[in-house]
Amino acid sequence: MVYFGSMDSFKSAILATVVYYDILDVSLTLFEVHKFLVNPGRLSKIPIAEPITLGHIDEELQTLVKLGTIQTKNGFYFLPGRERLYDIRIGREKISAAKWKKFLKTSRWFQAVPYLRGMLASGSMALGNTDEDSDFDVLVIAASGRLYTCRVFLSLTASLFRARRKRFDKTAPDKFCFNHYITDTSLPIRHESLYNAQTYIHLKPVLIGGELFEDFYASNIWLNKYVYNFKPANMFVRRSVKPSVFLRSAAVLGEFFLNNKLGDLLEGFLKKYQQRRIRSNPVTYEKGGRVVFNGGELEFHPHSFERIVVDRYNVGLIKLGIPGIVEKDSGLS
């Protein structure tokens, strides 16, 4: 075995990664353990001396399996007693494949939305971990100075296809949940945490150019503080919609008529109106989540799963006797 500076931190990082995804009911392949590996630096102050390769992880996984620390089935790894995660994984991947077809069928129409610069699949869709009731979480990148205009046009387009998740929906299968907007000049994500890092490395580009995709990840290099082997270039795997000149022309035409003082007035009105509604909504101030509304970002996670995941992760590491940083949430209310 190659010496990494701290064998304990290397082994702990593998176990920590398996623990994290166990909370999400996800078993992992060798390639996924490598790609999503929790940074060993969060588990030991001794720096890793050499790059951790796929072969190194494979060797350590086999050792952990022999010791009974983890188990495996048909190339998937999970904690002892969690064999059902294999069947869950296979079942959810089939569901996800069907949902992606519906997702892309509607998403192609968003090409006509003025000021939409990027849309990336997030949440369970991006991870391939959906069930029948799962909605479509997306991260939206809007043109700077037209965030609220873009939101209105995007919501209207989704509504035309009866595909927008509404405020009071408890479940919304196959509906679009536009719960996070940023602009093309406010790409850095300010709320850092292991949970958010593991979320953002899974984003799947649907409607976005390669340059903006690269700029997004270049603006968020903090992800590698939490995920050791993350390389954005390896994530640009398109499940994209088929480009439509007609739909893109509609968006360009809309922007042509709104790139003026009239458009500025409309944006100002929509911003004031939407922010007033957000402020008046009691959910905005509930504990355990985050709602952000300013000129460069809109985030609607009033009931975040993050704190639950982080707490369970910390407990899981303690049970395995793994030392290291006690992970915190990203600053939820």
Number of C-alpha atoms within 10 A of each C-alpha: 8 10 10 17 15 18 17 15 25 25 18 24 24 21 24 25 22 23 24 24 19 20 15 12 17 26 28 22 17 15 14 15 25 23 19 23 26 29 25 26 20 21 22 21 13 15 12 18 11 10 11 16 11 14 12 15 19 16 11 16 22 14 14 16 16 11 10 12 14 20 20 20 13 7 12 19 25 27 19 12 9 16 16 12 21 20 13 16 19 14 14 18 18 14 18 22 14 12 22 17 13 15 23 17 12 17 20 17 18 22 26 22 25 26 26 26 19 23 25 20 24 24 20 19 25 22 18 21 21 23 18 13 10 20 23 26 21 23 22 27 29 26 20 19 18 25 26 29 24 24 24 16 17 22 19 15 19 21 15 9 11 13 23 21 23 15 7 7 8 8 12 18 16 20 23 24 21 22 18 19 25 23 23 20 14 18 19 17 18 11 11 17 20 25 20 16 23 21 16 20 21 20 21 25 24 22 26 18 12 12 8 15 20 14 15 19 19 14 13 17 15 16 25 17 17 22 24 20 18 22 15 16 11 8 15 15 11 11 15 16 19 13 12 12 11 11 16 17 15 15 18 17 13 15 16 12 10 19 11 11 9 11 17 15 12 16 20 15 14 19 20 12 12 15 17 11 11 16 13 11 11 9 16 19 15 13 12 17 20 19 21 17 16 12 15 21 21 21 16 19 18 20 17 15 12 20 19 12 18 21 14 16 23 20 15 18 19 13 9 13 10 20 15 17 12 14 15 16 19 18 13 17 15
